[in-house]
Amino acid sequence: MPKVILGGKELDIDEDGFIQEPEKWDKAVAEDIAKTEEAYPMSEDHWKVIDYLRKYFLEFEIAPPIRTVIKQTGFDLKTIYKLFPSGLAKGACKVAGLPKPTGCV
């Protein structure tokens, strides 16, 4: 697996850029990943989505369904795509340091 420097840390990533050690994620790592996902600079709205994804993942060990994210954050799908142009699974989950969601291409 390739290694990259994100947030001042050397991390393993997969072929799609998802970090392989979610426990090493922090806000500095998120900011660096956001730059690669056209989600930079991170606004309060970005962090609302990221914080929800992290909280859900830490509780259930899986990324939440899009409908749950929409309901819990109050953002519609169009807004989520404005925040994360590559989408919730590819973009937001990557920035949040989650593993690549099942079914993500």
VENJOUR-V155588 format. One record per backbone hydrogen bond with DSSP energy under -1.0 kcal/mol. CO is the residue of the C=O (numbers start at 1). NH is the residue of the N-H. Records with the same first field share a line. If there is no record, write none. Layout:
CO=NH ; NH
//
This chain:
2=13
4=11
6=9
9=6
11=4
12=20
14=17
18=14
21=24
22=25
26=30
27=31
28=32
29=33
30=34
31=35
33=36
34=39
43=47
44=48
45=49
46=50
47=51
48=52
49=53
50=54
51=55
52=56
53=57
54=58
55=59
56=60
57=61
65=69
66=70
67=71
68=72
69=73
70=74
76=80
77=81
78=82
79=83
80=84
84=87
87=91 ; 92
88=93
91=95
92=96
93=98
94=97
101=104
//
